[in-house]
């Protein structure tokens, strides 16, 4: 029997990507429109994913799937980190966040633009139990955006394991194979299949 779970994210881009990754593994239902946003004030990536998942699980009575994904840039001391989604301000969009990131890296040479993207994928139950998958993908930040696909910082992140293209220059399938969100959700599915939870 396939487990039914609620998508905790209200971000339509992220919801579509997660559906593409988990659509055959879980019976995913959309986040209820009446549900208020969760305050993401945890001090780790996993804490924020847990806050989102458990808030939705408790409100709906069903397990909920959430993730938190952050970009960590070495030349910026690990920023934007936990502030990745709000780097240019609480109401900033993808373009504003990316523009701020590139502005902060002005003058930083290609050899010092190393970064990583970290994802925690989490299924939270109404009773507080959780199942976690995590992945980290290293790469570099480009000097300008490239590509029209993806979202977030995809147009300026080149994964080390790729062929020099940004995530935004890849197809959805290519991104799912190489990027940490796909890897984290595959790890989560493996742990669910093994009956793991904490």
C-alpha positions in Angstrom: 0.0 0.0 0.0 1.3 3.4 -1.0 1.7 5.9 1.9 -0.5 9.0 1.5 1.3 12.2 2.5 0.8 15.9 2.2 3.3 18.2 0.4 4.3 20.7 3.1 5.7 23.3 0.6 3.7 26.2 -0.7 6.3 26.9 -3.4 4.8 25.7 -6.7 8.2 25.2 -8.3 9.4 23.0 -5.4 6.1 21.2 -5.2 6.3 20.2 -8.9 9.9 19.0 -8.5 9.1 16.9 -5.4 6.1 15.4 -7.2 8.4 14.4 -10.1 10.7 12.8 -7.6 8.2 11.0 -5.4 5.1 10.7 -7.5 5.5 6.9 -7.9 6.6 6.3 -4.3 4.0 8.2 -2.3 0.4 9.3 -2.8 1.1 13.0 -2.5 -1.7 15.5 -1.9 -1.3 19.3 -2.1 -0.8 21.5 1.0 -4.2 22.8 2.1 -4.7 26.4 1.0 -6.1 27.4 4.4 -2.9 26.4 6.2 -0.7 29.3 7.3 3.0 29.4 6.5 5.4 27.9 9.0 8.0 30.1 10.6 11.3 28.6 9.7 13.4 29.6 12.7 15.4 26.5 13.2 19.1 26.6 13.6 19.9 23.8 11.1 18.6 22.6 7.7 17.0 19.6 9.3 15.3 21.6 12.0 13.6 23.8 9.4 12.5 20.8 7.3 11.1 19.2 10.5 9.2 22.4 11.5 7.5 22.5 8.1 6.7 18.8 7.9 5.3 18.4 11.4 3.3 21.6 11.4 1.5 20.3 8.2 1.2 16.8 9.6 -0.4 18.0 12.8 -2.8 20.3 11.0 -3.9 17.6 8.5 -3.6 14.4 10.5 -1.5 12.9 7.7 2.3 12.4 7.3 3.8 15.4 5.5 6.8 15.7 3.2 9.1 18.7 3.4 12.6 19.7 2.5 14.9 22.5 3.2 17.6 23.4 0.7 20.4 25.9 1.3 23.3 27.3 -0.7 26.6 27.7 1.2 29.3 29.8 -0.5 32.8 29.5 0.9 33.9 33.1 0.0 30.9 34.4 1.9 31.6 32.4 5.0 28.8 29.9 4.2 26.2 32.5 3.3 23.4 32.7 2.3 23.0 29.4 4.3 19.8 29.2 6.3 18.7 32.6 4.7 19.0 31.3 1.2 15.3 31.8 0.4 15.2 35.3 1.9 18.8 36.4 1.1 17.7 39.7 -0.4 14.8 40.3 2.1 11.7 38.6 3.3 9.7 39.2 0.1 12.6 38.7 -2.3 12.2 36.5 -5.4 14.7 34.3 -7.2 16.1 37.1 -9.3 16.7 39.4 -6.4 18.4 36.7 -4.3 20.6 35.7 -7.2 21.5 39.4 -7.9 22.5 40.0 -4.3 24.6 36.8 -4.3 26.5 37.9 -7.5 26.9 41.4 -6.2 28.5 40.0 -3.0 30.9 37.9 -5.1 32.0 40.8 -7.3 35.7 40.6 -7.8 36.0 37.1 -6.4 37.9 35.1 -9.0 36.7 31.8 -10.5 39.0 29.8 -8.4 37.5 31.1 -5.2 33.8 30.7 -6.0 33.4 27.3 -4.5 30.0 26.4 -3.0 27.7 23.6 -2.1 24.0 23.0 -2.0 22.6 21.0 1.0 19.2 19.4 1.1 17.4 17.6 3.9 14.3 15.8 2.8 12.0 14.8 5.6 8.7 12.9 6.2 7.1 14.0 9.5 4.3 12.2 11.2 1.6 13.9 13.3 3.1 12.2 16.4 6.5 13.9 15.8 8.3 10.9 14.3 10.5 11.6 11.3 12.3 9.9 8.4 15.2 11.9 7.0 17.3 11.8 3.8 20.2 14.2 3.2 22.5 15.1 0.4 25.2 17.7 -0.4 26.4 18.6 -3.9 29.5 20.7 -4.3 30.1 23.1 -7.1 30.9 26.7 -8.1 29.1 30.0 -8.6 29.2 31.5 -12.0 29.8 35.2 -12.7 26.5 35.6 -14.4 23.2 33.7 -14.7 23.1 31.0 -17.4 20.1 29.0 -18.5 16.3 29.4 -18.4 15.3 26.3 -16.4 15.0 25.5 -12.8 14.5 28.0 -10.0 16.2 29.5 -6.9 20.0 29.7 -7.6 20.0 27.2 -10.4 21.2 29.7 -13.0 24.4 30.4 -11.1 25.3 27.0 -9.7 27.5 24.6 -11.6 27.7 21.2 -9.9 31.2 19.7 -9.7 30.0 16.3 -11.1 28.4 17.8 -14.1 29.8 18.9 -17.5 30.1 22.7 -16.8 26.5 23.6 -17.2 24.5 25.3 -14.6 21.5 23.5 -13.1 19.3 25.9 -15.1 20.9 24.7 -18.3 20.0 21.1 -17.6 16.8 19.2 -18.3 14.5 18.4 -15.3 15.7 14.7 -15.5 19.4 15.7 -15.6 18.9 17.9 -12.6 17.0 15.3 -10.7 19.9 12.8 -11.2 22.7 15.1 -10.2 21.2 17.6 -7.7 21.0 17.2 -4.0 17.2 17.5 -3.8 16.8 14.4 -6.0 19.5 12.5 -4.0 18.0 13.5 -0.7 14.5 12.3 -1.6 15.9 9.1 -3.0 17.6 8.5 0.3 14.4 9.3 2.1 12.5 6.7 0.0 15.1 4.1 0.8 14.8 4.7 4.5 11.0 4.6 4.3 11.3 1.3 2.4 13.5 0.0 5.2 11.0 1.0 7.9 13.3 3.5 9.5 12.2 6.5 11.5 13.2 8.4 14.7 
